[in-house]
Amino acid sequence: MAENIKLEVVTPERNVVETEAQIVMAPGSEGEFGVLSGHTSFLSTLKTGILRYTDASGSDKSIFISGGFAEALPEKITVLAESAESLEDIDVERAKSAMERAEKRLENREDLDVVRAKAALLRAIVRLDATGVVS
């Protein structure tokens, strides 16, 4: 059986997860990538999406992340995310409200910062999609 790789996901506020994983799949800015134990070292920027991993016991887990960086080393992958939360911690009602606010801003052009409004909309959609509310 292959060795596990250490996975660490941190945000500026907290350590979200620190565990052993069989495989880690992350939403890289240039496309999703996977990391196993013994992987070649590299750095990647991350986009808003779902980081998926299989823990040491074989259970599949998912974490919502919003941007950041990943450093893969042969024995460890570290994710430095702007924000991150396990799917169980996502507040569906809050995400729905955020999506509605962002859609309204984009529709009415209330917010002059269109890029920021689109980013907020994307975060809300990914959160809801991850929880099965939006597909």
N, CA, C and O atoms as a GROMACS GRO file, in nm:
protein
  540
    1MET      N    1   0.084  -0.119   0.000
    1MET     CA    2   0.000   0.000   0.000
    1MET      C    3   0.089   0.125   0.000
    1MET      O    4   0.192   0.128   0.067
    2ALA      N    5   0.049   0.225  -0.074
    2ALA     CA    6   0.126   0.349  -0.084
    2ALA      C    7   0.123   0.426   0.048
    2ALA      O    8   0.030   0.413   0.127
    3GLU      N    9   0.227   0.505   0.068
    3GLU     CA   10   0.232   0.588   0.187
    3GLU      C   11   0.134   0.704   0.176
    3GLU      O   12   0.094   0.743   0.067
    4ASN      N   13   0.097   0.757   0.291
    4ASN     CA   14   0.010   0.874   0.294
    4ASN      C   15   0.094   1.001   0.286
    4ASN      O   16   0.215   0.999   0.310
    5ILE      N   17   0.028   1.109   0.251
    5ILE     CA   18   0.091   1.240   0.247
    5ILE      C   19   0.024   1.326   0.353
    5ILE      O   20  -0.096   1.315   0.376
    6LYS      N   21   0.102   1.412   0.416
    6LYS     CA   22   0.045   1.502   0.516
    6LYS      C   23  -0.024   1.618   0.444
    6LYS      O   24   0.034   1.677   0.353
    7LEU      N   25  -0.147   1.649   0.485
    7LEU     CA   26  -0.224   1.760   0.428
    7LEU      C   27  -0.248   1.863   0.538
    7LEU      O   28  -0.293   1.830   0.647
    8GLU      N   29  -0.217   1.987   0.505
    8GLU     CA   30  -0.242   2.097   0.598
    8GLU      C   31  -0.311   2.208   0.520
    8GLU      O   32  -0.260   2.255   0.418
    9VAL      N   33  -0.429   2.251   0.568
    9VAL     CA   34  -0.503   2.361   0.508
    9VAL      C   35  -0.517   2.469   0.614
    9VAL      O   36  -0.576   2.447   0.720
   10VAL      N   37  -0.462   2.588   0.584
   10VAL     CA   38  -0.467   2.698   0.679
   10VAL      C   39  -0.517   2.824   0.610
   10VAL      O   40  -0.499   2.844   0.490
   11THR      N   41  -0.582   2.910   0.691
   11THR     CA   42  -0.624   3.042   0.647
   11THR      C   43  -0.557   3.143   0.739
   11THR      O   44  -0.494   3.104   0.837
   12PRO      N   45  -0.571   3.270   0.710
   12PRO     CA   46  -0.513   3.368   0.803
   12PRO      C   47  -0.572   3.359   0.944
   12PRO      O   48  -0.508   3.401   1.041
   13GLU      N   49  -0.694   3.306   0.957
   13GLU     CA   50  -0.762   3.299   1.086
   13GLU      C   51  -0.739   3.170   1.164
   13GLU      O   52  -0.736   3.171   1.287
   14ARG      N   53  -0.722   3.057   1.090
   14ARG     CA   54  -0.718   2.930   1.163
   14ARG      C   55  -0.658   2.816   1.080
   14ARG      O   56  -0.640   2.827   0.959
   15ASN      N   57  -0.629   2.709   1.150
   15ASN     CA   58  -0.586   2.586   1.087
   15ASN      C   59  -0.713   2.505   1.060
   15ASN      O   60  -0.780   2.464   1.155
   16VAL      N   61  -0.747   2.484   0.935
   16VAL     CA   62  -0.874   2.418   0.899
   16VAL      C   63  -0.863   2.267   0.910
   16VAL      O   64  -0.953   2.202   0.963
   17VAL      N   65  -0.755   2.210   0.859
   17VAL     CA   66  -0.735   2.066   0.868
   17VAL      C   67  -0.586   2.035   0.868
   17VAL      O   68  -0.506   2.101   0.802
   18GLU      N   69  -0.552   1.933   0.945
   18GLU     CA   70  -0.417   1.879   0.947
   18GLU      C   71  -0.433   1.730   0.964
   18GLU      O   72  -0.472   1.682   1.071
   19THR      N   73  -0.403   1.655   0.858
   19THR     CA   74  -0.432   1.512   0.858
   19THR      C   75  -0.340   1.440   0.762
   19THR      O   76  -0.264   1.502   0.687
   20GLU      N   77  -0.349   1.310   0.763
   20GLU     CA   78  -0.281   1.226   0.665
   20GLU      C   79  -0.382   1.192   0.556
   20GLU      O   80  -0.499   1.165   0.586
   21ALA      N   81  -0.338   1.195   0.431
   21ALA     CA   82  -0.428   1.167   0.319
   21ALA      C   83  -0.362   1.070   0.221
   21ALA      O   84  -0.240   1.068   0.206
   22GLN      N   85  -0.446   0.991   0.156
   22GLN     CA   86  -0.397   0.901   0.051
   22GLN      C   87  -0.373   0.979  -0.077
   22GLN      O   88  -0.275   0.955  -0.148
   23ILE      N   89  -0.463   1.074  -0.108
   23ILE     CA   90  -0.454   1.158  -0.227
   23ILE      C   91  -0.523   1.290  -0.198
   23ILE      O   92  -0.620   1.295  -0.121
   24VAL      N   93  -0.473   1.397  -0.259
   24VAL     CA   94  -0.532   1.530  -0.246
   24VAL      C   95  -0.556   1.584  -0.387
   24VAL      O   96  -0.465   1.581  -0.471
   25MET      N   97  -0.676   1.633  -0.413
   25MET     CA   98  -0.712   1.694  -0.542
   25MET      C   99  -0.748   1.839  -0.513
   25MET      O  100  -0.836   1.867  -0.431
   26ALA      N  101  -0.680   1.933  -0.581
   26ALA     CA  102  -0.699   2.074  -0.552
   26ALA      C  103  -0.734   2.152  -0.679
   26ALA      O  104  -0.691   2.115  -0.788
   27PRO      N  105  -0.813   2.261  -0.664
   27PRO     CA  106  -0.852   2.343  -0.780
   27PRO      C  107  -0.744   2.446  -0.815
   27PRO      O  108  -0.753   2.562  -0.774
   28GLY      N  109  -0.645   2.404  -0.889
   28GLY     CA  110  -0.540   2.496  -0.931
   28GLY      C  111  -0.591   2.600  -1.028
   28GLY      O  112  -0.690   2.576  -1.098
   29SER      N  113  -0.526   2.714  -1.033
   29SER     CA  114  -0.571   2.820  -1.123
   29SER      C  115  -0.559   2.780  -1.269
   29SER      O  116  -0.627   2.836  -1.355
   30GLU      N  117  -0.473   2.683  -1.299
   30GLU     CA  118  -0.456   2.634  -1.436
   30GLU      C  119  -0.526   2.499  -1.457
   30GLU      O  120  -0.509   2.436  -1.562
   31GLY      N  121  -0.603   2.455  -1.358
   31GLY     CA  122  -0.673   2.328  -1.367
   31GLY      C  123  -0.652   2.246  -1.240
   31GLY      O  124  -0.558   2.270  -1.164
   32GLU      N  125  -0.740   2.150  -1.219
   32GLU     CA  126  -0.732   2.067  -1.100
   32GLU      C  127  -0.607   1.979  -1.106
   32GLU      O  128  -0.568   1.932  -1.213
   33PHE      N  129  -0.545   1.959  -0.990
   33PHE     CA  130  -0.428   1.872  -0.985
   33PHE      C  131  -0.438   1.780  -0.866
   33PHE      O  132  -0.507   1.809  -0.768
   34GLY      N  133  -0.370   1.667  -0.876
   34GLY     CA  134  -0.368   1.569  -0.769
   34GLY      C  135  -0.228   1.549  -0.715
   34GLY      O  136  -0.129   1.562  -0.788
   35VAL      N  137  -0.221   1.519  -0.586
   35VAL     CA  138  -0.092   1.499  -0.521
   35VAL      C  139  -0.097   1.370  -0.438
   35VAL      O  140  -0.189   1.349  -0.358
   36LEU      N  141   0.003   1.287  -0.459
   36LEU     CA  142   0.023   1.165  -0.381
   36LEU      C  143   0.155   1.174  -0.308
   36LEU      O  144   0.237   1.262  -0.338
   37SER      N  145   0.177   1.088  -0.213
   37SER     CA  146   0.306   1.081  -0.144
   37SER      C  147   0.417   1.060  -0.247
   37SER      O  148   0.402   0.979  -0.339
   38GLY      N  149   0.527   1.132  -0.232
   38GLY     CA  150   0.639   1.120  -0.324
   38GLY      C  151   0.630   1.211  -0.445
   38GLY      O  152   0.713   1.204  -0.535
   39HIS      N  153   0.529   1.297  -0.448
   39HIS     CA  154   0.509   1.386  -0.562
   39HIS      C  155   0.627   1.482  -0.578
   39HIS      O  156   0.691   1.519  -0.479
   40THR      N  157   0.654   1.522  -0.700
   40THR     CA  158   0.756   1.622  -0.727
   40THR      C  159   0.715   1.754  -0.663
   40THR      O  160   0.596   1.789  -0.663
   41SER      N  161   0.809   1.827  -0.609
   41SER     CA  162   0.780   1.955  -0.544
   41SER      C  163   0.734   2.059  -0.646
   41SER      O  164   0.789   2.068  -0.756
   42PHE      N  165   0.631   2.136  -0.608
   42PHE     CA  166   0.586   2.247  -0.692
   42PHE      C  167   0.499   2.342  -0.611
   42PHE      O  168   0.451   2.308  -0.503
   43LEU      N  169   0.480   2.462  -0.666
   43LEU     CA  170   0.390   2.562  -0.610
   43LEU      C  171   0.281   2.590  -0.712
   43LEU      O  172   0.305   2.582  -0.832
   44SER      N  173   0.161   2.621  -0.664
   44SER     CA  174   0.050   2.655  -0.753
   44SER      C  175  -0.041   2.756  -0.687
   44SER      O  176  -0.062   2.753  -0.566
   45THR      N  177  -0.094   2.846  -0.768
   45THR     CA  178  -0.202   2.931  -0.718
   45THR      C  179  -0.331   2.850  -0.726
   45THR      O  180  -0.343   2.757  -0.806
   46LEU      N  181  -0.426   2.886  -0.642
   46LEU     CA  182  -0.554   2.815  -0.636
   46LEU      C  183  -0.668   2.908  -0.671
   46LEU      O  184  -0.662   3.028  -0.646
   47LYS      N  185  -0.772   2.852  -0.730
   47LYS     CA  186  -0.893   2.930  -0.756
   47LYS      C  187  -1.002   2.884  -0.658
   47LYS      O  188  -0.986   2.784  -0.589
   48THR      N  189  -1.108   2.957  -0.654
   48THR     CA  190  -1.221   2.919  -0.570
   48THR      C  191  -1.274   2.784  -0.617
   48THR      O  192  -1.302   2.766  -0.736
   49GLY      N  193  -1.289   2.693  -0.525
   49GLY     CA  194  -1.337   2.560  -0.561
   49GLY      C  195  -1.337   2.466  -0.443
   49GLY      O  196  -1.333   2.508  -0.328
   50ILE      N  197  -1.342   2.337  -0.473
   50ILE     CA  198  -1.348   2.234  -0.371
   50ILE      C  199  -1.218   2.154  -0.372
   50ILE      O  200  -1.179   2.098  -0.474
   51LEU      N  201  -1.152   2.151  -0.256
   51LEU     CA  202  -1.035   2.067  -0.237
   51LEU      C  203  -1.088   1.934  -0.186
   51LEU      O  204  -1.159   1.928  -0.086
   52ARG      N  205  -1.055   1.827  -0.256
   52ARG     CA  206  -1.102   1.694  -0.218
   52ARG      C  207  -0.983   1.608  -0.178
   52ARG      O  208  -0.875   1.619  -0.235
   53TYR      N  209  -1.005   1.522  -0.078
   53TYR     CA  210  -0.899   1.430  -0.039
   53TYR      C  211  -0.960   1.303   0.018
   53TYR      O  212  -1.074   1.301   0.066
   54THR      N  213  -0.881   1.198   0.011
   54THR     CA  214  -0.918   1.071   0.073
   54THR      C  215  -0.828   1.057   0.195
   54THR      O  216  -0.706   1.054   0.184
   55ASP      N  217  -0.891   1.049   0.312
   55ASP     CA  218  -0.812   1.042   0.434
   55ASP      C  219  -0.746   0.905   0.449
   55ASP      O  220  -0.769   0.815   0.368
   56ALA      N  221  -0.665   0.890   0.552
   56ALA     CA  222  -0.587   0.768   0.571
   56ALA      C  223  -0.674   0.644   0.585
   56ALA      O  224  -0.630   0.534   0.551
   57SER      N  225  -0.798   0.660   0.633
   57SER     CA  226  -0.887   0.546   0.649
   57SER      C  227  -0.967   0.515   0.523
   57SER      O  228  -1.043   0.418   0.520
   58GLY      N  229  -0.951   0.598   0.418
   58GLY     CA  230  -1.021   0.574   0.293
   58GLY      C  231  -1.150   0.653   0.275
   58GLY      O  232  -1.220   0.634   0.175
   59SER      N  233  -1.182   0.741   0.368
   59SER     CA  234  -1.303   0.824   0.357
   59SER      C  235  -1.275   0.946   0.270
   59SER      O  236  -1.171   1.011   0.284
   60ASP      N  237  -1.370   0.977   0.181
   60ASP     CA  238  -1.357   1.096   0.097
   60ASP      C  239  -1.406   1.219   0.172
   60ASP      O  240  -1.513   1.216   0.234
   61LYS      N  241  -1.328   1.326   0.167
   61LYS     CA  242  -1.358   1.451   0.237
   61LYS      C  243  -1.348   1.566   0.138
   61LYS      O  244  -1.279   1.555   0.036
   62SER      N  245  -1.416   1.676   0.168
   62SER     CA  246  -1.412   1.794   0.083
   62SER      C  247  -1.406   1.920   0.168
   62SER      O  248  -1.464   1.926   0.276
   63ILE      N  249  -1.335   2.021   0.116
   63ILE     CA  250  -1.322   2.150   0.182
   63ILE      C  251  -1.341   2.259   0.078
   63ILE      O  252  -1.278   2.255  -0.028
   64PHE      N  253  -1.428   2.356   0.105
   64PHE     CA  254  -1.443   2.473   0.019
   64PHE      C  255  -1.322   2.563   0.043
   64PHE      O  256  -1.288   2.591   0.157
   65ILE      N  257  -1.258   2.608  -0.066
   65ILE     CA  258  -1.150   2.705  -0.052
   65ILE      C  259  -1.173   2.820  -0.148
   65ILE      O  260  -1.228   2.802  -0.257
   66SER      N  261  -1.131   2.936  -0.106
   66SER     CA  262  -1.143   3.055  -0.189
   66SER      C  263  -1.004   3.111  -0.211
   66SER      O  264  -0.952   3.188  -0.129
   67GLY      N  265  -0.945   3.073  -0.322
   67GLY     CA  266  -0.814   3.125  -0.359
   67GLY      C  267  -0.703   3.086  -0.265
   67GLY      O  268  -0.726   3.025  -0.161
   68GLY      N  269  -0.582   3.123  -0.303
   68GLY     CA  270  -0.467   3.097  -0.220
   68GLY      C  271  -0.357   3.030  -0.297
   68GLY      O  272  -0.346   3.044  -0.419
   69PHE      N  273  -0.274   2.955  -0.224
   69PHE     CA  274  -0.158   2.889  -0.281
   69PHE      C  275  -0.147   2.748  -0.225
   69PHE      O  276  -0.193   2.720  -0.114
   70ALA      N  277  -0.084   2.660  -0.302
   70ALA     CA  278  -0.055   2.525  -0.255
   70ALA      C  279   0.093   2.498  -0.279
   70ALA      O  280   0.147   2.530  -0.384
   71GLU      N  281   0.156   2.438  -0.180
   71GLU     CA  282   0.294   2.393  -0.194
   71GLU      C  283   0.293   2.242  -0.176
   71GLU      O  284   0.258   2.191  -0.070
   72ALA      N  285   0.334   2.172  -0.280
   72ALA     CA  286   0.343   2.026  -0.273
   72ALA      C  287   0.489   1.987  -0.257
   72ALA      O  288   0.576   2.033  -0.332
   73LEU      N  289   0.514   1.904  -0.160
   73LEU     CA  290   0.646   1.846  -0.137
   73LEU      C  291   0.628   1.695  -0.139
   73LEU      O  292   0.515   1.648  -0.131
   74PRO      N  293   0.735   1.618  -0.150
   74PRO     CA  294   0.718   1.473  -0.156
   74PRO      C  295   0.642   1.412  -0.038
   74PRO      O  296   0.576   1.310  -0.054
   75GLU      N  297   0.651   1.475   0.080
   75GLU     CA  298   0.586   1.417   0.198
   75GLU      C  299   0.472   1.502   0.255
   75GLU      O  300   0.408   1.463   0.353
   76LYS      N  301   0.444   1.619   0.193
   76LYS     CA  302   0.344   1.709   0.251
   76LYS      C  303   0.289   1.804   0.145
   76LYS      O  304   0.360   1.846   0.054
   77ILE      N  305   0.159   1.837   0.158
   77ILE     CA  306   0.100   1.944   0.078
   77ILE      C  307   0.040   2.045   0.176
   77ILE      O  308  -0.039   2.010   0.264
   78THR      N  309   0.080   2.170   0.158
   78THR     CA  310   0.030   2.279   0.241
   78THR      C  311  -0.053   2.371   0.154
   78THR      O  312  -0.008   2.416   0.049
   79VAL      N  313  -0.176   2.398   0.199
   79VAL     CA  314  -0.265   2.489   0.129
   79VAL      C  315  -0.283   2.613   0.216
   79VAL      O  316  -0.331   2.605   0.329
   80LEU      N  317  -0.243   2.727   0.161
   80LEU     CA  318  -0.262   2.856   0.228
   80LEU      C  319  -0.378   2.923   0.155
   80LEU      O  320  -0.360   2.980   0.048
   81ALA      N  321  -0.497   2.918   0.213
   81ALA     CA  322  -0.618   2.966   0.147
   81ALA      C  323  -0.664   3.099   0.205
   81ALA      O  324  -0.646   3.126   0.324
   82GLU      N  325  -0.722   3.182   0.120
   82GLU     CA  326  -0.780   3.308   0.168
   82GLU      C  327  -0.892   3.279   0.266
   82GLU      O  328  -0.904   3.344   0.370
   83SER      N  329  -0.975   3.180   0.233
   83SER     CA  330  -1.076   3.130   0.326
   83SER      C  331  -1.099   2.983   0.294
   83SER      O  332  -1.076   2.939   0.182
   84ALA      N  333  -1.143   2.908   0.394
   84ALA     CA  334  -1.168   2.765   0.376
   84ALA      C  335  -1.264   2.719   0.484
   84ALA      O  336  -1.263   2.768   0.597
   85GLU      N  337  -1.348   2.623   0.447
   85GLU     CA  338  -1.440   2.565   0.544
   85GLU      C  339  -1.484   2.428   0.497
   85GLU      O  340  -1.500   2.404   0.377
   86SER      N  341  -1.502   2.338   0.592
   86SER     CA  342  -1.551   2.205   0.557
   86SER      C  343  -1.695   2.221   0.509
   86SER      O  344  -1.763   2.317   0.546
   87LEU      N  345  -1.741   2.128   0.430
   87LEU     CA  346  -1.877   2.138   0.374
   87LEU      C  347  -1.982   2.139   0.484
   87LEU      O  348  -2.088   2.200   0.469
   88GLU      N  349  -1.953   2.070   0.595
   88GLU     CA  350  -2.048   2.067   0.706
   88GLU      C  351  -2.062   2.204   0.773
   88GLU      O  352  -2.164   2.233   0.835
   89ASP      N  353  -1.959   2.288   0.759
   89ASP     CA  354  -1.961   2.420   0.823
   89ASP      C  355  -2.021   2.529   0.735
   89ASP      O  356  -2.036   2.643   0.780
   90ILE      N  357  -2.055   2.496   0.611
   90ILE     CA  358  -2.112   2.598   0.521
   90ILE      C  359  -2.253   2.633   0.566
   90ILE      O  360  -2.337   2.545   0.583
   91ASP      N  361  -2.277   2.761   0.586
   91ASP     CA  362  -2.410   2.813   0.622
   91ASP      C  363  -2.486   2.836   0.491
   91ASP      O  364  -2.464   2.935   0.422
   92VAL      N  365  -2.576   2.744   0.458
   92VAL     CA  366  -2.647   2.748   0.330
   92VAL      C  367  -2.729   2.876   0.316
   92VAL      O  368  -2.728   2.938   0.210
   93GLU      N  369  -2.799   2.916   0.420
   93GLU     CA  370  -2.881   3.038   0.412
   93GLU      C  371  -2.794   3.162   0.389
   93GLU      O  372  -2.831   3.250   0.312
   94ARG      N  373  -2.681   3.167   0.455
   94ARG     CA  374  -2.589   3.280   0.436
   94ARG      C  375  -2.535   3.281   0.293
   94ARG      O  376  -2.523   3.387   0.232
   95ALA      N  377  -2.502   3.163   0.240
   95ALA     CA  378  -2.453   3.154   0.102
   95ALA      C  379  -2.561   3.195   0.002
   95ALA      O  380  -2.532   3.262  -0.097
   96LYS      N  381  -2.687   3.155   0.028
   96LYS     CA  382  -2.797   3.197  -0.060
   96LYS      C  383  -2.813   3.348  -0.058
   96LYS      O  384  -2.831   3.410  -0.163
   97SER      N  385  -2.806   3.408   0.060
   97SER     CA  386  -2.817   3.554   0.072
   97SER      C  387  -2.703   3.624  -0.002
   97SER      O  388  -2.725   3.724  -0.070
   98ALA      N  389  -2.583   3.571   0.012
   98ALA     CA  390  -2.467   3.630  -0.057
   98ALA      C  391  -2.484   3.620  -0.208
   98ALA      O  392  -2.449   3.714  -0.280
   99MET      N  393  -2.536   3.508  -0.256
   99MET     CA  394  -2.559   3.492  -0.399
   99MET      C  395  -2.662   3.593  -0.448
   99MET      O  396  -2.643   3.656  -0.553
  100GLU      N  397  -2.770   3.609  -0.375
  100GLU     CA  398  -2.875   3.704  -0.414
  100GLU      C  399  -2.822   3.847  -0.415
  100GLU      O  400  -2.854   3.923  -0.506
  101ARG      N  401  -2.744   3.884  -0.314
  101ARG     CA  402  -2.686   4.019  -0.310
  101ARG      C  403  -2.593   4.044  -0.429
  101ARG      O  404  -2.598   4.150  -0.492
  102ALA      N  405  -2.509   3.946  -0.458
  102ALA     CA  406  -2.416   3.962  -0.570
  102ALA      C  407  -2.489   3.971  -0.703
  102ALA      O  408  -2.453   4.051  -0.789
  103GLU      N  409  -2.593   3.888  -0.721
  103GLU     CA  410  -2.671   3.893  -0.845
  103GLU      C  411  -2.740   4.028  -0.860
  103GLU      O  412  -2.744   4.085  -0.969
  104LYS      N  413  -2.794   4.080  -0.749
  104LYS     CA  414  -2.861   4.210  -0.753
  104LYS      C  415  -2.763   4.321  -0.789
  104LYS      O  416  -2.795   4.409  -0.869
  105ARG      N  417  -2.644   4.317  -0.730
  105ARG     CA  418  -2.543   4.420  -0.762
  105ARG      C  419  -2.506   4.416  -0.909
  105ARG      O  420  -2.493   4.520  -0.974
  106LEU      N  421  -2.488   4.296  -0.961
  106LEU     CA  422  -2.449   4.283  -1.101
  106LEU      C  423  -2.564   4.323  -1.194
  106LEU      O  424  -2.541   4.383  -1.299
  107GLU      N  425  -2.685   4.290  -1.156
  107GLU     CA  426  -2.802   4.324  -1.237
  107GLU      C  427  -2.828   4.474  -1.238
  107GLU      O  428  -2.855   4.533  -1.343
  108ASN      N  429  -2.821   4.536  -1.122
  108ASN     CA  430  -2.852   4.679  -1.109
  108ASN      C  431  -2.730   4.768  -1.118
  108ASN      O  432  -2.743   4.890  -1.119
  109ARG      N  433  -2.613   4.708  -1.125
  109ARG     CA  434  -2.488   4.783  -1.130
  109ARG      C  435  -2.476   4.878  -1.011
  109ARG      O  436  -2.422   4.988  -1.023
  110GLU      N  437  -2.528   4.832  -0.896
  110GLU     CA  438  -2.519   4.912  -0.773
  110GLU      C  439  -2.374   4.920  -0.725
  110GLU      O  440  -2.333   5.018  -0.664
  111ASP      N  441  -2.299   4.816  -0.754
  111ASP     CA  442  -2.161   4.808  -0.708
  111ASP      C  443  -2.070   4.841  -0.825
  111ASP      O  444  -2.075   4.774  -0.928
  112LEU      N  445  -1.988   4.941  -0.809
  112LEU     CA  446  -1.897   4.979  -0.916
  112LEU      C  447  -1.785   4.877  -0.935
  112LEU      O  448  -1.722   4.873  -1.041
  113ASP      N  449  -1.760   4.796  -0.834
  113ASP     CA  450  -1.655   4.696  -0.841
  113ASP      C  451  -1.714   4.565  -0.893
  113ASP      O  452  -1.748   4.476  -0.814
  114VAL      N  453  -1.725   4.552  -1.023
  114VAL     CA  454  -1.786   4.435  -1.086
  114VAL      C  455  -1.704   4.309  -1.058
  114VAL      O  456  -1.760   4.202  -1.036
  115VAL      N  457  -1.573   4.321  -1.060
  115VAL     CA  458  -1.487   4.206  -1.035
  115VAL      C  459  -1.514   4.149  -0.896
  115VAL      O  460  -1.523   4.027  -0.878
  116ARG      N  461  -1.526   4.236  -0.799
  116ARG     CA  462  -1.552   4.192  -0.662
  116ARG      C  463  -1.690   4.126  -0.651
  116ARG      O  464  -1.705   4.024  -0.583
  117ALA      N  465  -1.790   4.183  -0.717
  117ALA     CA  466  -1.925   4.126  -0.714
  117ALA      C  467  -1.927   3.989  -0.781
  117ALA      O  468  -1.993   3.897  -0.733
  118LYS      N  469  -1.854   3.974  -0.892
  118LYS     CA  470  -1.848   3.844  -0.960
  118LYS      C  471  -1.777   3.741  -0.873
  118LYS      O  472  -1.816   3.624  -0.871
  119ALA      N  473  -1.672   3.782  -0.802
  119ALA     CA  474  -1.601   3.690  -0.713
  119ALA      C  475  -1.692   3.644  -0.599
  119ALA      O  476  -1.691   3.527  -0.562
  120ALA      N  477  -1.770   3.737  -0.544
  120ALA     CA  478  -1.864   3.702  -0.437
  120ALA      C  479  -1.969   3.605  -0.488
  120ALA      O  480  -2.006   3.510  -0.418
  121LEU      N  481  -2.018   3.628  -0.609
  121LEU     CA  482  -2.117   3.539  -0.669
  121LEU      C  483  -2.058   3.399  -0.688
  121LEU      O  484  -2.123   3.299  -0.658
  122LEU      N  485  -1.935   3.392  -0.739
  122LEU     CA  486  -1.870   3.263  -0.760
  122LEU      C  487  -1.853   3.188  -0.628
  122LEU      O  488  -1.880   3.068  -0.621
  123ARG      N  489  -1.808   3.256  -0.524
  123ARG     CA  490  -1.791   3.190  -0.394
  123ARG      C  491  -1.924   3.134  -0.344
  123ARG      O  492  -1.929   3.021  -0.295
  124ALA      N  493  -2.031   3.210  -0.357
  124ALA     CA  494  -2.162   3.164  -0.311
  124ALA      C  495  -2.209   3.044  -0.392
  124ALA      O  496  -2.261   2.947  -0.336
  125ILE      N  497  -2.192   3.050  -0.522
  125ILE     CA  498  -2.236   2.939  -0.608
  125ILE      C  499  -2.158   2.812  -0.577
  125ILE      O  500  -2.217   2.705  -0.568
  126VAL      N  501  -2.027   2.823  -0.561
  126VAL     CA  502  -1.946   2.705  -0.531
  126VAL      C  503  -1.985   2.647  -0.395
  126VAL      O  504  -1.996   2.525  -0.380
  127ARG      N  505  -2.007   2.733  -0.296
  127ARG     CA  506  -2.050   2.684  -0.164
  127ARG      C  507  -2.182   2.607  -0.176
  127ARG      O  508  -2.195   2.496  -0.123
  128LEU      N  509  -2.279   2.666  -0.245
  128LEU     CA  510  -2.410   2.602  -0.258
  128LEU      C  511  -2.401   2.475  -0.340
  128LEU      O  512  -2.464   2.375  -0.307
  129ASP      N  513  -2.322   2.477  -0.447
  129ASP     CA  514  -2.305   2.358  -0.530
  129ASP      C  515  -2.242   2.245  -0.447
  129ASP      O  516  -2.282   2.129  -0.459
  130ALA      N  517  -2.144   2.278  -0.366
  130ALA     CA  518  -2.075   2.178  -0.285
  130ALA      C  519  -2.168   2.112  -0.184
  130ALA      O  520  -2.151   1.995  -0.150
  131THR      N  521  -2.267   2.188  -0.136
  131THR     CA  522  -2.362   2.131  -0.040
  131THR      C  523  -2.482   2.064  -0.108
  131THR      O  524  -2.570   2.010  -0.041
  132GLY      N  525  -2.485   2.070  -0.242
  132GLY     CA  526  -2.593   2.007  -0.315
  132GLY      C  527  -2.715   2.095  -0.336
  132GLY      O  528  -2.816   2.047  -0.387
  133VAL      N  529  -2.708   2.223  -0.296
  133VAL     CA  530  -2.822   2.313  -0.309
  133VAL      C  531  -2.836   2.363  -0.453
  133VAL      O  532  -2.947   2.375  -0.504
  134VAL      N  533  -2.724   2.393  -0.518
  134VAL     CA  534  -2.724   2.441  -0.658
  134VAL      C  535  -2.643   2.342  -0.738
  134VAL      O  536  -2.539   2.295  -0.692
  135SER      N  537  -2.689   2.311  -0.857
  135SER     CA  538  -2.609   2.219  -0.941
  135SER      C  539  -2.594   2.274  -1.079
  135SER      O  540  -2.530   2.212  -1.164
   0.00000   0.00000   0.00000
